[in-house]
């Protein structure tokens, strides 16, 4: 069991754990952001470079620092490793550069985009990004492509994280979409305009960190902060049936899978649950979904009676466990 | 009985003197004050014939701006409504159809946009929240009404008429103007013709 120190917090993790997963075990502010790595899907990670960290001590046996910043999602920990994430100015500077690169071709049409409010790139840009771009050339644009009647593809917003491709590869028996072309002109597309109609294809909406893949049945219906997420379930033959329904008054506007604390899908759901069951009578509604109070979705969203009565947040889950310490 | 307040005064019921009983000095005193006001500067004006000049930061009735081509700037992003402390703003978004590019600037637009003028407190937070420079508060005063429903202003009253633009340039700071024209901001570029690189 190797011991690793991340931002001054020590933790013992199983062999073969990556730095990112070790940081996620600690939790809190020191978890590096990840746009492409998805623990629920195999062979993801290594594309976006937002999870860069500094390894100041390789291991107990070889205490030399690693010469360059490492991708935490695919670097495994070694015993005695010392890692800096938010305590290293070098990492923060590098991450700022990565965000700037990710935003070079991103249209920044957040006022129009349905993902706004739950978009990871928006969070990342807010935290690290510059207000203005230094890029003067026209942004990359694509011809609009129809990939089916349930999923809307906005290729201009895509950051090529490959998560949706991995979903199709690992969840559905036959993948009909992938990344075409290379480099600057690479794009997500369906092979010869095949529409995506597999039972689990809708999950690519949930795994997409940006607004490139969005739900057509929810398109422009409402902003996410006006709908109330509620945990719900139903008996489904194809999937677990455990979902989050997004309600406006007594109407269900959207159904998504449940997310864990790393904003990853807990259990993938089928398209029938996602797109067709929009009647509240179809679902057994359990309780309001837990939303981080810093999220815009938490506006007017009350989770328990104590909170309602006191008007403040008393949930001990919301208090971060460990604080990062600066190494002297 | 215990007094309900410490500030109460006991009313005196003393008898008035003869001069006080005449009331004439008191009447004259009152008339003197009235007469004095004839020779003072008037504090009132003849509204609506005469109007006072407003401060440049006066916050009156809202306007939804059009861009230089006459297309509506508002894209129904909902940020004004989320910023509104009085929850006076509601909207419904719709998708722009092909051929409506001259009507709406962006892919999405507000098909319904309502401000309840009875709820609005004219704080101007909607104006500050707007990322598209679409909503502004103007120096116009909201008309009075007898029916509550008529004070829920829809797009017919809020969007500026295409031939009768409402000037809000006094409300635009240097930063706002730069925000609207700087090519570094993505929203100043229109994706009219998507081309495959």
Contacts between the chains, C-beta under 8 A, distances in Angstrom:
chain1	res1	chain2	res2	distance
A	106	B	186	8.0
A	107	B	186	5.8
A	107	B	191	7.1
A	108	B	185	7.9
A	108	B	186	3.8
A	108	B	187	7.1
A	109	B	106	7.4
A	109	B	107	7.7
A	109	B	186	7.1
A	109	B	187	7.6
A	110	B	77	7.4
A	110	B	131	7.6
A	111	B	75	4.9
A	111	B	77	3.2
A	111	B	79	7.1
A	111	B	106	7.5
A	111	B	108	8.0
A	111	B	131	5.3
A	111	B	132	6.1
A	111	B	187	7.9
A	112	B	75	5.5
A	112	B	77	7.1
A	112	B	106	5.6
A	112	B	107	5.4
A	112	B	108	4.6
A	116	B	77	7.4
A	132	B	182	7.1
A	132	B	184	4.2
A	132	B	185	6.8
A	133	B	184	5.3
A	133	B	185	7.9
A	133	B	186	7.3
A	134	B	184	7.5
A	136	B	183	7.4
A	138	B	189	7.7
A	139	B	186	7.5
A	139	B	189	7.4
A	140	B	197	6.0
A	141	B	191	6.3
A	141	B	194	4.5
A	141	B	195	6.1
A	141	B	196	7.9
A	141	B	197	7.4
A	142	B	194	6.4
A	142	B	196	6.4
A	143	B	194	5.7
A	143	B	195	7.8
A	143	B	196	5.4
A	144	B	194	6.6
A	156	B	191	7.5
A	184	B	197	7.1
A	185	B	196	7.8
A	185	B	197	5.3
A	219	B	95	7.0
A	220	B	76	7.7
A	220	B	93	4.4
A	220	B	94	6.5
A	220	B	95	5.5
A	220	B	108	5.4
A	221	B	93	7.6
A	222	B	93	7.8
A	223	B	77	7.2
A	223	B	78	4.0
A	223	B	82	7.6
A	225	B	78	7.3
A	225	B	82	6.0
A	226	B	78	6.8
A	226	B	81	7.9
A	296	B	82	7.2
A	299	B	82	6.6
